[in-house]
């Protein structure tokens, strides 16, 4: 299974991190890797995400889990489960009053091996997102 992951420790409560995380239209303001997010982040809603890693390409996903302020999940892929990507955002309160934020995407399905060969290393992009979220939340702006 192909997977990418990044995390950051944010000096804010999960509720404060969640409030920023679920405002998808604002992501390009604090993550230079996201070009746009079209749609509302809410359970069952469909989103169209454009990433600068793949210019000009739109990734349609569905919000398949919305459990604030603990976890958020987007699912996308091909019909019949031929290729499936699941991106999970997890927020866990730590003992210092902060939040451990983790972002992970896993790919599965019969075509995951062949399609996976064409997917670039997303770890740098994920680290950029996790660090951008940290800076945005901690700055309070």
Secondary structure by P-SEA (a helix, b strand, c coil): ccccbbbbbbcccaaaaaaaaaccccccccccccccccccccccbbbbbbbcccccbbbbbcccccccccbbbbbbbbccccbbbbbbbbbbbccccccbbbbbbbbbccaaaaaaaacccaaaaaaaaaaaaaaaaaacc
